[in-house]
Structures are given as C-alpha cells and as structure tokens.
Amino acid sequence: MSHHTLPHHHAESGHEPLDTKAIDASVKLPVIILFGNAIHWLVVASLLSLVLSIKLVAPGFLGGVSFLTYGRLAPMARDLMLYGWASQAALAAGIWLMARLCGRPLGEGLGGVFLRTLIISATVLWNLAVLLGTLAILAGYSSGVEWLEYPGWASAMLLLSFLLIGIWAVLLFDRRTTGHAEVAQWYLVAAFCWFPWVYGTANLLLVWKPIQASAQGPIQSWFCGSLLALWLLPVALAAAYALLPRLTQNHLNRRHLATLGFWMLLFLGGWNGMDRLIGGPVPAWMTSAGVVAGVLFLIPVIMIVINLLGMPRHGVHGAKIIPSNFLHMGIYALIVVGVIGSISSLPSVSGALRFTAFTEAKTQLWILGAISLPLFGVLYESLPQLLGRECWNQTFSSRHYILTLVGIGMLVVLMILGGLFTGLALSDPTISFLNITSYSYPFHLLECVAQLLLCVAALFLAMNVSVALAGDYLLNKQTGK
Amino acid sequence: MNRLPTLLSGIFLVFLTSWLGLVAYPAIQLGRLAPVADADNGGTLPPTYGGQAIAGQHVYATEGCISCHSQQVRQTSITSSDIERGWGVRPSVARDYLRDSTAFLGSRRLGQDLSNIGVRRPDAKWHFIHLYHPAAVCEGSLMPCFSHLFLTRKIQGQRSDEALELTGEDAPKDGYEVIPTSDAKNLVAYLLALRHDYPLPEAPVKKAGAAK
C-alpha cells in the first residue's frame, strides 16, 4: 500500500499525525463520482471528435440530418471536452489534492455526511447541465458564442453547481492543519476563485444579457484564454507541484521560482487570450497586449518547467510510474504550448496562421496535453488510495498512456503542418480557396487516425476505471456479508 | 501568503488587470460606439438589418456556422491577403458589429470569411442552392448540406416561385419541388446583409483598392 505519498511532508509541523485514510474516506465518494462522470464525457467527446474529423474528409458522412451537421457537433465536442471532461476532472482533482494538502477531512461526523451529499447533488446538477446543454446545441438552441454555446439556463446551472462544490476547496484551505501553504495550494485557491469570475462574467456579458456586439470580441477572447490559463491549467499545475516531488521523492527546490512563476502566470494568463484577435477588429493596443502577453507567457512556463522537471526521477517505480509519467508529459506539453504560443503571437506568424489548423493545434495541445495529462496523473494516483488497494489493470493503464501520447502527438503535428501549408497558401491570393481546401485533405485524412487512437485510448481508460470500481463494489459486497 | 485573505487579495488584484483591460474597458468604450451618419443617403452606418436578417442571425448561431467561418477582415502592415483575396475592401473594426446580436468573429477558416459575402454573392438563388448542396456549385467544398432547411413537397397546381432550380442528382422527383423554409430564407437574408463595403471614420475605403 502506498499511503506514504501525500502529507508526510508536513508531519514536522507539530500537529497530530495526519490520518490520510480519514481524509480519503471523507472525499472518496464525491471524487470518484466526479472522475467517473468526467471519463464518460471524455469518451463521448472523443467519439464526436472522431466523427468530426471524418466529416472533414467526407463531408457527406452522416449527412442530411440537421443535428449531425458539423456546425452542431463541433461545439458539442468542444464543450464536452471543456466542461464534461476537463472541468469536472479538475474539480475532482482539486478536492482530493486540497483535502490531502490541507491535512483535513472534508467535514466530520454529520457535517461530513451533509457536505458529501451537497457536493454529490451539485455534481448531479453539473452533469445534468452538461447533458441538457449538449442536447440543446444538438436540437439547435446554441447561443453561437464560441465555448459558451450552452443556453443561458444551462450555464447558470453549471455556475451554481461549481459554487456549491468549489467553495469547500477554498474553505478547506482556510481551515488547514498544516500551517504552511504549498505552491500547489495557491494554484488551487486561485483556480477555484477564477472559474466563477471568468465563467460568470463571460456568460453575463455574452449570453445572459449580451452587450452591444462591438464590445464582444475582446471579452470572447479573454474568456477562452482565461478558461484554459486561469482555471484548468492552474489545477493541472497544482497536481504537478503537489504530486511530482512526492512521486520522485524529492523536495521542491528553487521555491522562489515557483512563487514568481505563479504570479506571472496569473498576470499573463488573462491577457494571453488576446492572441486570438491579433490584427482583428479591436483597438491596436489590445493587439499589442496580446502579442506581448503571448510572447512573455513563455517565461512563467520556463520557471515552472525548471521547478518541476529539475527533479531526478530514479525514485519512481512500480505503480507510481504511470501517474508520474502522465504528470511529466503534461509539463512537456506545457513547454510546447508555451513555445508555439509565443511564436504564433508574433504578428507575421499570426497573420498567416491564425485561422488555420495551427490555432486548433494549439488549443488541442492545451486541452488534451497540458491540462488533461496531469489530470490523468491525479486519477491514476488517487483512485488506488481512495479505494485502499492497487486497482489498476497495468495493461489498460499502459495502453491508455501510449495511445494518448501517440494520438496527441500525431494530431498536433498534423494540425501544425496542415496549418503551415494552408496558412502559406492563404497568404497567396492567387491560389483559390477551394484549391487550399484540397491541400489540407491528406492532413485531414491522417487526423482521423489520430482521433481514432484518442478514442481507443479513452475507451481503455474507461474500461480501466470500470474494472477498478466494479472490483471495489464486489469486494465491499463480500466483506459486507 | 500563507493566509487566505492575503492570498485572495493578491489573486484578486492581479486578475483585475486583465479583467479591467479586456472586459470592463471594452464594455464601457466599445460597447458605447454609436452609428455614424451616412452622407450619401441620410441613413446611418452600419446600416440596420431587416427583420428577416435579424432572425437569420439566430439561424447562423444555432447551425454553428462560426465553427468554420470567420467574420473579420484583417489588414495590417504584414497581413494583406484578406483584402487581396477580395474578402473585403477595408479591415473590420469594432463598429462593424454594432448591429449584430453576437459578434461572430470566428477562429477558424475551414470555409471562407463571410464579412462581405453579401457583396461577393448578391444572388439569393445561388445561396439557396449552395446551402441545399454546396458541392453542386462549389466542387470540392467541405461544407455539409443544409438540406434540413428545405422542404420537398408535391407541386400543387403551379410550381412555386420559390422552388430551387436543382439539376442532376439533386433534382426532386417529377411533380415535386424543393422550397426553402423560413429558417433558410432568414439565413440567406442575413448572409445578403453581410456587406461592409462602406467607409467608417476609423476605416476609410481606399479608392484605388476598392472593388469598383
């Protein structure tokens, strides 16, 4: 059993020894329900992405049906990836990490039962909102605002549900028994405060009570940038900061770098989204701000990378390899995100590539790479501890890991290359648009293969988790009788 | 930074910068942009949309046109291909979106930019056939068929004036006709209204570069 991972670090702080078992027991049900739902949405989103990639090769595929057109499936897949999978997994990871790092169970006795019931009800509400929002897009009730396509009532449900869950993560921090706060905890507090602000502001001004459309452009960009850089990425980074030193049995060195990285990421994260509108219909200074923020974003990324990849990895073995690998790969993805992000923020590059698959490659690398990979790491690390036994099927785990990496790598490389080709062609007005479309055909064709790999990867993960949970259920049934 | 209030105020202050710059500023400044007078005909610019076009925006949103089509023409010292391609005669500015319910800026061009589709394709009939079966008029197009915005019905008495002139495989059976639903008509009205070929104070139309 591997219960030594989390809070032993702080056993010296003078408080009574922390009972990780009690902490895990207090968050077990909410965390498992959140992760479980997140994974089934990941499977659905991956299947939809596969269908979408096929549609770019054969536009007639599943054609002639209103609710299966590209324009409806694309926002469904993206929103499921953002809210069904990533945000929900981030909530799960956030609660487990926060409880462990704060050395406190999520409420005790009756209060604990009440809290768990509340969080589980909020989770049901979250998933209901995702389901109904998705069906609304399918049925033709999309708001038409990128990444905010859910109708107003569905996004209000999401926000309410988030508040009901997220507040406990922040309160846990306030009532921690460990005294000293870790970098991971700052990231978590920040992320849990930002989501309501970002999502609430954007919905208010773009969906619930849209302001005059001349002002919507910067707000849309700010929302997309902030959702990734200020909500999902901080949770992924919290996971890396919390788990990597423990998994590799190192202390985090260069803590000052972590502090500086945190505040810089926080500052630039909000401005970073403006790279979506470089050269667009916004005041010139906003374009400049987008360029500067996009280029500077590489600095906190480098600081974080030095922090997290500077640790020797020879201490990792056995069941810890998969979570540690996922976390490491997430950091590598972040490096690429930072590099591509700063290159593509340069006005000349953005001018040629902004509307091509290159931009999509960047988004995919954010969501599937820098954000999802660390979240997978938390899942693989937390579930055995929550269930109190090694629960993973090693074959499924390693297949999920390999297929995910190959899938993401292939997808991103194809999109970058495809983007470069079409971007250069688009810059030459003598090449007709339909001609350019035909250039991207081979890339689109191979993207189908990449999406298929990602689908299979998601299915392996789903099987792995199902088997683990079914095993737990049977075990409890036996011991119960 | 070990105490929650300290940490929270730090987070709040830093986050406030981008919120003020990219949310509050646009809401106050760009959100109050007003139409300008049109010297030529005494109207205002950008022109208002007709009722059908307003309803058409809703169809544009719900069908997810934004997944593949942008609505922004860029012109900087470096980027000039949008205009050279004929997608507009001047760069898009914030005021251009004043009459829209949602700014459909878009982030990917799997299809063409539509800021000036009403200038490039002023014929409603072309749009109906294109929506019904894009590849019939644009060979190699990736656009899906929006045939669900049309109705195939038995011709009663005389053939409707609205019926699509379809040929080849698309043509309906003898005695039948394909007519656009109100959604299709509204969408096309909106597409035809997408024309930003007039000058604005902050975005004059250069005579030499103009289409005509």
Interface residues (C-beta under 8 A of the other chain):
Chain A: K55 L56 P59 G60 G63 G64 V65 S66 T69 Y70 G71 R72 A74 P75 I137 G140 Y141 S142 S143 G144 V145 E146 E149 V170 F173 D174 G179 H180 A181 W186 V189 A190 C193 W194 W197 T201 L205 L206 P210 I211 Q212 A213 S214 A215 Q216 G217 P218 I219 Q220 S221 W222 S226 L230 T259 W263 L266 F267 G269 G270 W271 G273 M274 R276 L277 G279 G280 P281 V282 P283 M286 A289 P347 S348 G351 A352 R354 F355 T356 A357 T359 E360 L426 S427 D428 P429 F433 L434 T437 S438
Chain B: M1 N2 L4 L7 L8 G10 I11 F12 V14 F15 T17 S18 W19 G21 L22 V23 Y25 P26 A27 Q29 L30 G31 R32 L33 Y60 A61 T62 E63 G64 C65 I66 S67 C68 S70 Q72 R74 Q75 T76 I78 T79 S81 E84 R85 G86 P91 S92 V93 A94 R95 D96 Y97 L98 R99 D100 S101 T102 A103 F104 L105 G106 S107 R108 R109 L110 Q112 P134 A135 C138 E139 G140 S141 L142 M143 P144 C145 F146 S147 H148
